[in-house]
Structures are given as C-alpha cells and as structure tokens.
Amino acid sequence: MTELILGTRGSELALTQTEMTKAALAAAWPALAVRHEVIKTIGDLRPDLKLTEFSKGDHPVVDKGIFTKELEQALKAGTIHAAVHSLKDVPTLLDEGFSIASVLPRAPIEDVLISKIPGGLEVLPAGSVVATSSVRRARQLRWLRPDLAVTDIRGNVPTRIRKVAEDKGITALLLARAGLVRLGLFREVTKEFGAELHMSILAAPAFPPAASQGAVAIETYGENPALAEILAGINHPPTFAAITAERRFLELLKAGCQTPVGVHTALKNGTLSMKALVFPDHDGPPQQSVADGPASEPRDVAAALFRGLA
C-alpha cells in the first residue's frame, strides 16, 4: 500500500484522535501517505435525541452503533481503508467481516466531575443537578449520591461544558478524562467557558469507567494482509489486552454501549486485575465482581470476572 485512507467523525475530539493515528502511522511507516475522510453518523446528525431514544421508532438501535454504522458502511464500500473510533462507542459484537485491527496507547480512563463548586462529588449539596449523556454514569451517580438529580445533555465536549457554565440550573457535568486531556481542556480550574469550573477526577476503582474508555481503535473490513501489517505496526499490546478483556466481559453479559456497566482494568507485571459493577435494568444496587489473571489470556480473565458476579 502506498496510501491509506482513514474514516472519522467530524467532531474536534474525533479529528484529534485521527491526527494521533496519522502521527503513529507516520512514525511507523514514513513512506506511507495517509489522509482522512470525514463521515457524519446518525449520532452526529441527530444531536436533539437522547442516546437512549435511538432505540425507538425508525432509528437504529443504540447497540448497533449510532456513532459507527456509517463508518462501517464506508469500510464495506471500500471508500476508506480503516475507521478511527473511540472504542467505547463501538458495538460489543461486530458484524461479520469487521474487526478491531489495532489500538493506540490508552489515555487516562477515569471520569471527571466538572463542577461550579470545588471539592468533588462528596461536597455537592443535596438536590444539585448533574448532567451526563451516559446511562452508566447516571446509574453510578444515583447509587453513590441518591440525593442528587441527574439530567441528560448532548453535544461535543466543549459544547457540554459551555452549556453547564451558562445554565444556572445545572451544578456539574460528568465527562471522560481522556477526551478532556486530548483536547487540552483538562485542568483543576477553568474560566474559559464563562464561569469558574472545577475538575475533580473520580477514582476508577470507586467509579469504574465504561469498557474501553480512553482507547482509540482502528477498525477494518475483510482480509487485507498489507493493511493488517501496517496497522499491527501501531498497535499497543497492553491496551489491546485490557480492551479485549473488557469487551469479552460485555459480550458474556450480552451488554452493549449503553448498558450500565462499569469496568476497571489494571495491568501490572503481566497480570490483569479487573473490577466490574453491573447495574440491573430496574433501580437497585449493582452486582460486583473482581478477578485477575495473566495478561496473555484476557478472555479467560473476563470469564472469571463474569463468573464472580454476585
């Protein structure tokens, strides 16, 4: 191959992640020409809908990939060679022929509370309104702080922060630390959105993130040995082991992108250590499980985590 065409969504974060992928490819394969095509997904075209509303009416169900379907259509048509995704947006089960070819080194995995009040989640007054588009974050928040109110919010990262800064009825916002870091927005205190906002990291063991949070994945379609070799050259094995375990756990749960599941995976000295919170469909406390095992067998560790649910 002399040229590689990447597909991406058009948000600032998606384009940043695509530039990261292009930089990795340039470092590994200096002679390779790489360009990208921006593709709008149904999730981008309908920012007025809550994520859960895509499972209703004429819209494709959430777990079929509201942020990935159109990119996969371009892959299948051959107009792009590979698609760059935030892996937590990718459905647990891929359709036949599609695969995750590689992942970049994982960014920080934690969630962040962005609040008008300093001090973190513990100091928010009862009745404070916290915004999030994530069912998982909403359920974890209600479990830890049932005295708080949760409201839905859509938009890209800067748009969400600005909405909270300008809305006197919203006290705080939950976002992934990875996106804030990649956009250069993560700092303890920021005033650039019109109000003083404080950012507090929520420790992953206590507030487990979504499966694959912080991971950038490159997806392909069909068999192409030359492309596979190129993308293998930018794969990060520790991240790949962790996301393989996390996605296998979701598969065993028959869970998808919007299922309220938090998973924390740590890799140390060749051992994967996992913790999971799985919330029921109805209100109630989560099932919890922990497991560890060799990083060389991530699917086995995921199976042990699944068996340990209680």
C-alpha positions in Angstrom: 0.0 0.0 0.0 1.2 3.5 -0.8 -1.8 5.4 0.5 -4.1 4.7 3.5 -7.5 6.4 3.8 -8.9 6.8 7.3 -12.5 7.4 8.1 -13.5 9.6 11.1 -16.4 11.5 12.6 -16.1 15.3 12.3 -16.0 16.3 16.0 -13.0 18.1 17.4 -12.2 15.0 19.5 -12.6 12.6 16.7 -10.3 14.6 14.4 -7.8 14.9 17.2 -7.8 11.1 17.6 -7.4 10.7 13.8 -4.4 13.0 13.9 -2.9 10.9 16.7 -3.4 7.8 14.4 -1.8 9.6 11.4 1.2 10.6 13.6 1.6 7.0 14.8 1.4 5.7 11.2 3.9 8.3 10.0 6.4 7.2 12.8 6.0 3.5 11.9 5.7 3.8 8.1 7.4 7.1 7.0 6.9 6.4 3.3 3.1 5.8 3.6 0.8 8.5 2.5 -2.2 8.9 4.9 -5.3 11.1 4.6 -8.7 11.1 6.1 -12.4 11.4 5.1 -15.0 12.9 7.5 -18.2 10.9 7.7 -21.3 12.0 9.5 -23.1 9.4 11.6 -26.7 9.3 12.7 -25.5 10.2 16.2 -23.9 13.4 14.8 -26.9 14.2 12.6 -29.5 14.0 15.5 -28.0 15.8 18.5 -31.5 16.6 19.6 -32.1 13.0 20.6 -31.0 11.4 23.9 -28.8 8.4 23.2 -31.5 6.0 24.6 -34.0 7.5 22.1 -32.2 6.0 19.2 -33.6 2.6 20.1 -37.1 3.9 19.4 -39.2 4.4 16.3 -37.4 4.4 12.9 -33.9 5.0 14.4 -31.3 2.1 14.5 -30.9 0.6 18.0 -28.2 2.1 20.1 -26.1 -1.0 20.4 -25.8 -1.3 16.6 -23.6 1.8 16.7 -25.1 5.3 16.3 -21.5 6.6 16.0 -20.1 3.8 13.9 -22.6 2.5 11.4 -21.9 5.0 8.6 -18.2 4.5 9.0 -18.7 0.7 8.7 -20.7 1.3 5.5 -17.8 3.2 4.1 -15.4 0.4 5.1 -17.6 -2.1 3.4 -17.9 0.0 0.2 -14.1 0.4 0.1 -14.2 4.2 0.1 -12.0 4.2 3.3 -9.4 1.5 4.4 -9.8 1.9 8.2 -12.1 3.7 10.6 -10.9 5.6 13.7 -13.2 5.2 16.7 -13.5 6.0 20.4 -13.7 2.3 21.2 -16.3 2.7 23.9 -18.7 3.8 21.1 -18.1 0.6 19.1 -20.8 -2.2 19.5 -19.7 -5.2 21.6 -20.4 -7.6 18.7 -19.1 -6.6 15.3 -20.9 -7.7 12.1 -19.2 -10.4 10.1 -16.0 -9.2 8.3 -15.3 -6.3 10.6 -12.5 -6.4 13.2 -10.5 -4.2 15.6 -7.1 -4.2 13.9 -5.2 -2.1 16.5 -5.5 0.3 19.3 -3.4 3.3 20.3 -1.9 3.6 23.8 -4.8 4.2 26.2 -5.4 7.7 27.7 -6.4 8.1 31.4 -9.5 6.1 31.9 -11.3 7.9 34.7 -14.4 10.0 34.7 -14.2 13.7 35.7 -16.7 15.8 37.6 -16.8 19.4 36.2 -18.5 21.5 38.9 -19.3 25.1 39.8 -18.5 24.0 43.4 -14.9 23.0 44.3 -14.3 19.8 46.3 -15.6 17.0 44.1 -18.6 14.7 44.2 -18.7 14.4 48.0 -19.3 18.1 48.7 -22.2 18.7 46.1 -25.2 19.9 48.1 -28.3 17.6 48.1 -30.5 18.4 45.2 -27.7 19.5 42.9 -28.3 18.8 39.2 -25.5 16.8 37.4 -25.6 16.5 33.6 -24.5 13.4 31.6 -25.5 11.6 28.5 -24.3 8.2 29.8 -26.7 5.7 31.4 -23.8 4.1 33.2 -22.7 7.4 34.8 -26.2 8.3 35.7 -26.7 4.9 37.5 -23.4 5.1 39.3 -24.2 8.6 40.4 -27.6 7.7 41.7 -26.1 4.7 43.6 -23.4 6.8 45.3 -25.4 10.0 45.8 -29.1 9.3 45.6 -29.8 12.8 46.9 -28.6 14.3 43.6 -30.6 14.9 40.4 -29.4 13.8 37.0 -30.2 15.5 33.7 -29.4 14.5 30.1 -27.0 16.5 28.0 -25.8 16.1 24.4 -23.1 17.8 22.2 -19.4 17.6 21.8 -17.1 18.1 24.8 -16.7 21.9 24.6 -20.4 22.4 23.9 -21.4 20.4 27.0 -19.0 22.3 29.2 -20.3 25.6 27.9 -24.0 24.5 28.5 -23.2 23.8 32.1 -21.3 27.0 32.6 -24.2 29.0 31.2 -27.1 27.1 32.8 -27.8 28.3 36.4 -29.9 25.2 36.9 -27.0 22.7 36.4 -24.3 22.4 39.0 -22.0 19.8 37.5 -21.2 17.6 34.5 -19.6 14.2 34.1 -17.2 13.6 31.2 -14.4 11.2 30.4 -10.9 12.4 31.4 -9.5 11.1 28.1 -11.4 13.5 25.9 -10.5 16.4 28.1 -6.8 15.6 28.1 -6.8 15.0 24.3 -8.5 18.4 23.7 -6.1 20.2 26.1 -9.1 21.1 28.3 -8.2 19.2 31.5 -7.1 21.5 34.4 -8.1 21.9 38.0 -9.8 25.2 37.5 -11.0 26.8 34.2 -12.7 30.1 33.5 -12.6 29.9 29.7 -16.3 28.9 29.4 -17.7 32.0 31.2 -17.9 30.6 34.7 -15.4 29.2 37.1 -15.5 25.4 36.9 -13.6 22.9 38.9 -12.5 19.5 37.6 -12.2 16.5 40.0 -11.0 13.1 38.9 -13.3 10.2 40.1 -11.0 7.3 41.1 -11.6 4.4 38.8 -11.8 1.7 41.4 -14.7 3.5 43.1 -16.3 4.9 40.0 -15.4 2.3 37.2 -15.4 3.7 33.7 -17.1 2.3 30.6 -15.5 -0.7 29.0 -12.7 0.5 26.6 -13.0 4.2 27.8 -9.9 6.1 26.8 -9.0 3.7 24.0 -8.8 4.7 20.3 -9.4 1.8 18.0 -8.8 1.3 14.3 -11.4 -0.9 12.6 -11.1 -2.7 9.3 -13.3 -4.8 7.0 -12.3 -8.0 5.2 -8.9 -9.6 4.7 -6.0 -7.3 3.5 -2.6 -8.6 4.6 -0.8 -5.4 3.7 -3.2 -3.3 5.7 -3.1 -5.7 8.6 0.7 -5.4 8.7 0.6 -1.6 8.6 -1.9 -1.4 11.5 -0.1 -4.0 13.5 2.8 -1.7 13.5 0.9 0.9 15.6 -0.9 -1.5 17.9 -0.3 -1.1 21.7 -0.3 -4.6 23.2 -1.0 -3.7 26.8 -4.0 -1.6 25.8 -5.2 -4.4 23.4 -5.0 -7.0 26.2 -7.1 -4.7 28.5 -9.8 -3.9 25.9 -10.0 -7.5 24.8 -10.8 -8.5 28.4 -13.4 -5.7 28.8 -15.2 -6.3 25.5 -15.3 -10.0 26.2 -16.9 -9.3 29.6 -19.6 -7.2 27.9 -20.1 -10.0 25.4 -20.6 -12.5 28.1 -23.1 -10.1 29.8 -24.8 -9.6 26.4 -24.3 -5.9 27.1 -23.8 -3.0 24.7 -22.6 0.6 24.5 -25.5 1.9 26.6 -25.7 -0.9 29.2 -25.0 0.5 32.7 -21.7 -1.4 33.3 -18.5 0.0 34.8 -15.2 -1.9 34.4 -11.8 -1.0 35.8 -8.8 -3.0 34.4 -5.2 -2.6 35.6 -2.2 -4.2 34.2 0.9 -4.8 36.3 3.8 -7.2 36.0 2.0 -9.3 33.4 -1.3 -9.6 35.4 -4.6 -8.1 34.5 -6.8 -7.1 37.5 -10.4 -6.4 36.8 -13.3 -5.0 38.8 -16.9 -4.6 37.5 -20.2 -3.0 38.5 -23.2 -4.2 36.7 -26.5 -2.3 37.3 -29.9 -4.1 36.9 -32.5 -2.8 34.4 -34.5 -1.6 37.3 -33.3 0.7 40.1 -31.2 -1.0 42.6 -27.6 -1.7 43.7 -25.2 -3.2 41.2 -23.7 -6.7 41.0 -20.0 -6.6 41.7 -17.1 -8.8 40.8 -13.3 -8.9 40.8 -10.8 -11.1 39.0 -7.2 -11.3 38.0 -5.1 -13.5 35.7 -2.3 -13.4 33.1 -2.5 -10.6 30.6 -1.7 -13.1 27.9 -5.2 -14.7 28.5 -7.5 -11.6 28.6 -10.6 -13.6 27.6 -10.1 -16.0 30.5 -9.8 -13.2 32.9 -13.0 -11.7 31.6 -14.7 -15.1 32.0 -13.6 -15.3 35.6 -14.9 -11.8 36.2 -18.3 -12.8 34.7 -18.4 -15.9 36.9 -17.8 -13.9 40.0 -20.8 -11.6 39.7 -22.9 -11.8 42.9 
